[in-house]
Amino acid sequence: MKSMTASNHTQSQKLGRNDPCHCGSGFKYKKCCSDKDRARESAVRAVNPANVRLEMEQVMGKLGKLVESKNMSIEDLNAYFAGRSLDDIDAEYEELGELSDKQKAQDMIYGAYEASSPKKRKKIIDEAMALYPHLPDAWIILAEDEASTPTEALSYFERAVAAGEKDLGEVFFKENEGHFWGLTETRPYMRAKAYLADTLWGLGREDEAIAHYQDCLRLNPNDNQGIRDVLITYLLIKSDLDGAEKILSRYKDDFGASHAFSKALFLFKKHGPESKKAIHQIEKAIAANGYVPEYLLGKLKLPKQLPDSYSPESKEEAVIYVDEAIRAWKEAPGAIRWLAQFYS
């Protein structure tokens, strides 16, 4: 299971801006070591993209509450916050007054992601859930810290999804279908859905996994999570060509290795190796990333650890695609031999 917890937190998470500085100078933290700690913290987070995304999510949530409290239009937002730093935003947020228990608890959970040990994370989670029990991220963190098998992790992710459903409520789902992820409060639930689907697939409960992936796209057609790439591959494994074609058509403007090679395999399976469409697409895919066939044909060996990020046409992009898709290619009779004809 890929690590879901963040790097060690620093003094900037422990101290308020107006607290005495931890260095003992006697000055307020904001006037003393705050900038230095933030710089050190940023250097740590720079190697952890997931950590940065969570911080931005928290900032967006704070901005949303500020916009709501000041009754600002979206047009006013850019002008209002132009030139303001993260410290300024934090200060504005702190001045809002009493936050709801849900808001306090979720802010605590963001802190738990950055806590330095399972014991510290558990303490924060217990305190947060005492305030507000319906916190998907709490169960996601516990899954990593406490589950020793995929079956145990599944139980945590099921509770994470259930917590998200209770948190958002049936009416919210009906009113906001198609706009999830764009609404910051939906992201913990969407994370939980993706982890649950991943785990179900790994446990061989493939139809259930596909249903959850499809539900993610129903709730969030913009697919900020990249669900579609995995879903197309899994539909091809299940030989659901109609389902794969629908996803490929919906995201026809996608580019990159995953879409290009998935489309090639789809056309191969649907029309056969002599299909002009399939041949054109496999040539196009190889041009998009020449490392993919090297991994699929066994000329390169997949690394034990997946990369955290990638750039177009890179080995990292190829590794991420092939790790998911190699089964689809191997189980399609003749697909690997067909690929080899167009790569030398």
Buried (B, 14 or more C-beta within 10 A) or exposed (E): EEEBBBBEBBBBEEBEBEEBBBEEEEEBBBEBBBEEBBEBBEEBBEEBEBBBEBBEBBBBBBBBBBBEEEEBEEEEBEEBBEEEEEBEBBBBBEEBEEBEEBBBBBBBBBBBBBBEEBEBBBEBBEEBBEBBBBBBBBBBBBBBBBBEEBEEBBBBBBBBBBBBBEBBEEEBBEEBEEEBBEBBBBBBBBBBBBBBBBBBBBBEBBEBBBEBBBBBBEBBBEBEBEBBBBBBBBBBBBEBBEBBBBBBEEBEEBEBBBBBBBBBBBBBBBEEBEBEBBBEBBEEBBEBBBBBBBBBBEEBEEEEEEEEEBEEBBBBBBBBBBBBBBEBBEEBEEBBEBBEEEBE
